[in-house]
Amino acid sequence: MRSPDGPTDEELAGIEELAAAATPGPWYVRQLDDDFAMSLVAISTVPDTGHGERWPDFDHRQIVAATLVQQPRYADVADERWDENARFIAGAREDIPRLVAEIRRLRGLLASAIPPT
């Protein structure tokens, strides 16, 4: 159960564990296109080239996730926020570990500023 006062130390450790187990970052949003994954919005380990590469001109092993695969409709979302979701996922790879570190830093400052009772 999540604490209403913010994440517990155990929850922070769990978040760090998940981040450490994921594919290393940074991650990028890529716009790809081909006959099998039309208008693919993907999260990738390499930056977008701006050329909308078609397979086999991109390495599928660089793709971490996809927020839109139109043909066939494998990945889609009703609110059509494919690009926004992709940017969030790509950013989270580096943002989440930074936020956890900042929480730990701030807690350390608080602990050293509050005299023991």
Beta strands, then each sheet from edge to edge (+ up, - down):
strand 1: 28-32
strand 2: 40-44
strand 3: 63-68
sheet 1: 1+ 2- 3+
end
